[in-house]
Amino acid sequence: MAELYAQRSCQLLCDRIMNQIPRELRDLIYQHVVKADYIYVGPQYLINKGPPCENERNAYHWNVRYVRQAILVELVQIWYGQSMFYFWDTKRNNEVIKSFMTSDRWGLGINPFEYISKVKFDLVDDVLHYHQLGETRAKCTVATQHPVRMTAPLKVFAGFRFPSRVKFTICIHTFGGLKSGCLSSIDLHHTLDEILKDLRMLHKAGYGFTVQWYI
């Protein structure tokens, strides 16, 4: 009986909030309720079911029996906007990014790309292969279209229209290719040209970004 009373009391409060407070002020309330998450987005994220939140997974404000459906939708929109989404699987990021942006694990019909504001991903030189021969020499194989393949996630992101407040953290990894000589000056020049072209595209669209390069 106490649980039913609590649910009814919360629902009545939610009704008053929805009917008497404009969305701009409701969002200010939600920002104090919702805790930001750091979400690792990979293939497993896409096949798992249910709410993806890590903080306060069982909190009452995620329970539709306590909050109205309309308020739950707005809370989840704020969750998408406050959380950091790290696309970590460099071999499958292209397909994962495409699926994530239009797939709502909450089951509320939300398009994540319309609300996210913090995105992190890696540009990895995993198409540039080299291995040690003895102690001093390295054998390198540069894949064709290396710069385009390396920067492919940037191009996938460019296919969506994000909120202007979105901030990208882009981590570039060349795994010692510069030091070992596997990444030649010509390859580096072409790679930089491709990266800068994509970054200018993000800047032109009004997005912010931070680039970290791990050589």
MOGI-V453120 format. One record per pair of residues at least 12 apart in sequence whose C-alpha atoms are under 7 Angstrom apart, sorted by the first residue. I is the first residue (numbers start at 0). J is the second residue. D is the distance in whole Angstrom. If there is no record, write none. Layout:
# MOGI-V453120
i=I j=J d=D
i=I j=J d=D
This chain:
# MOGI-V453120
i=6 j=64 d=6
i=6 j=65 d=5
i=9 j=65 d=5
i=9 j=66 d=6
i=10 j=65 d=6
i=10 j=66 d=5
i=10 j=67 d=6
i=13 j=66 d=6
i=13 j=67 d=6
i=29 j=74 d=6
i=29 j=77 d=7
i=30 j=77 d=7
i=33 j=78 d=6
i=34 j=54 d=7
i=35 j=78 d=6
i=35 j=81 d=5
i=35 j=82 d=5
i=36 j=52 d=7
i=36 j=53 d=6
i=36 j=54 d=6
i=36 j=82 d=5
i=36 j=83 d=6
i=37 j=82 d=6
i=37 j=83 d=5
i=37 j=84 d=6
i=38 j=83 d=6
i=38 j=84 d=5
i=38 j=85 d=6
i=39 j=84 d=6
i=39 j=85 d=5
i=39 j=86 d=6
i=39 j=87 d=7
i=40 j=84 d=6
i=40 j=85 d=6
i=40 j=86 d=5
i=40 j=87 d=7
i=41 j=86 d=6
i=41 j=87 d=6
i=41 j=88 d=6
i=41 j=95 d=6
i=42 j=95 d=6
i=45 j=99 d=7
i=48 j=104 d=6
i=49 j=104 d=6
i=49 j=105 d=6
i=50 j=104 d=6
i=50 j=105 d=5
i=51 j=104 d=6
i=72 j=107 d=7
i=76 j=114 d=6
i=79 j=111 d=7
i=79 j=114 d=6
i=79 j=115 d=5
i=80 j=114 d=5
i=80 j=115 d=4
i=80 j=116 d=5
i=81 j=116 d=7
i=82 j=117 d=7
i=83 j=117 d=5
i=83 j=118 d=6
i=84 j=117 d=6
i=84 j=118 d=5
i=84 j=119 d=6
i=85 j=118 d=6
i=85 j=119 d=5
i=85 j=120 d=6
i=86 j=119 d=6
i=86 j=120 d=5
i=87 j=120 d=6
i=87 j=121 d=7
i=89 j=121 d=7
i=89 j=123 d=7
i=92 j=152 d=7
i=93 j=151 d=7
i=93 j=152 d=6
i=93 j=155 d=6
i=100 j=112 d=5
i=112 j=161 d=6
i=113 j=161 d=6
i=113 j=162 d=6
i=114 j=162 d=7
i=115 j=165 d=7
i=116 j=164 d=6
i=116 j=165 d=4
i=116 j=166 d=6
i=117 j=165 d=6
i=117 j=166 d=5
i=117 j=167 d=6
i=118 j=166 d=6
i=118 j=167 d=5
i=118 j=168 d=6
i=119 j=167 d=6
i=119 j=168 d=5
i=119 j=169 d=6
i=120 j=168 d=7
i=120 j=169 d=6
i=120 j=170 d=6
i=121 j=169 d=6
i=121 j=170 d=5
i=121 j=171 d=6
i=122 j=149 d=6
i=122 j=150 d=6
i=122 j=170 d=6
i=122 j=171 d=5
i=122 j=172 d=6
i=123 j=149 d=6
i=123 j=171 d=6
i=123 j=172 d=5
i=123 j=173 d=6
i=124 j=149 d=6
i=124 j=172 d=6
i=124 j=173 d=5
i=126 j=141 d=7
i=126 j=142 d=6
i=126 j=145 d=7
i=127 j=140 d=6
i=127 j=141 d=5
i=127 j=142 d=6
i=128 j=140 d=5
i=128 j=141 d=7
i=129 j=181 d=7
i=139 j=181 d=5
i=146 j=189 d=6
i=146 j=190 d=5
i=146 j=193 d=6
i=147 j=193 d=7
i=150 j=194 d=6
i=153 j=197 d=6
i=163 j=205 d=6
i=163 j=206 d=6
i=164 j=206 d=7
i=165 j=206 d=6
i=165 j=207 d=7
i=166 j=206 d=6
i=166 j=207 d=5
i=166 j=208 d=5
i=167 j=207 d=6
i=167 j=208 d=4
i=167 j=209 d=6
i=168 j=208 d=6
i=168 j=209 d=5
i=168 j=210 d=6
i=169 j=209 d=6
i=169 j=210 d=5
i=169 j=211 d=6
i=170 j=210 d=6
i=170 j=211 d=5
i=170 j=212 d=6
i=171 j=211 d=6
i=171 j=212 d=5
i=171 j=213 d=6
i=172 j=212 d=6
i=172 j=213 d=5
i=172 j=214 d=6
i=173 j=213 d=6
i=173 j=214 d=5
i=174 j=214 d=6
i=175 j=214 d=5
i=177 j=214 d=7
